[in-house]
Amino acid sequence: MEIKTTSSPINFLKEVRAELNKVKWPAKQDVVKMTGIVIGVSVVVGVLLSGFDLAFTKIFELVLK
């Protein structure tokens, strides 16, 4: 594998643009769906962690009294 050295910033930006054109970008519908999944999972994990925190806090309060 040969590594090319870029001689100028303009040439570098042209190569970056050429590489970005090769990327298969997801459709808007896919992005919206995956974003919804990430937000949903984050909310569920947040609720579970806060529930565990509350439960452990109450348990330790009872034990330390």
Buried (B, 14 or more C-beta within 10 A) or exposed (E): EEEEEEEEEEEEEEEEEEEEEEEEEEEEEEEEEEEEEEEEEEEEEEEEEEEEEEEEEEEEEEEEE
